[in-house]
């Protein structure tokens, strides 16, 4: 089976506790919409969230590249802060999802 990189953005003003809760709600919605099969290919099936307090990345692309190198197929999703295209700081959550 393969894997795909998936990402979701969240308000950068969220605390880590608020981010964890918002991510759990997003996961629930994804599982409801796309299924909870281990190979469904979305963030809803990733177990856990690893919040990394590294630098704020200047672009979403740079954050995605870092997440890609920090997350394995069966690892928790990874969250980092980055600037979106509007220059606003957001939490970017992502990871390699089994498909």
Number of C-alpha atoms within 10 A of each C-alpha: 5 10 17 14 19 17 18 14 17 16 15 18 11 14 11 14 9 12 20 17 13 15 22 17 13 15 19 16 13 17 17 11 10 13 16 17 13 14 14 18 21 26 27 26 23 22 13 14 18 17 18 12 10 9 10 15 19 16 15 21 13 14 23 23 10 15 24 17 10 17 18 17 17 15 16 21 27 25 29 24 25 24 20 19 10 6 10 11 20 22 26 24 24 28 29 27 27 21 15
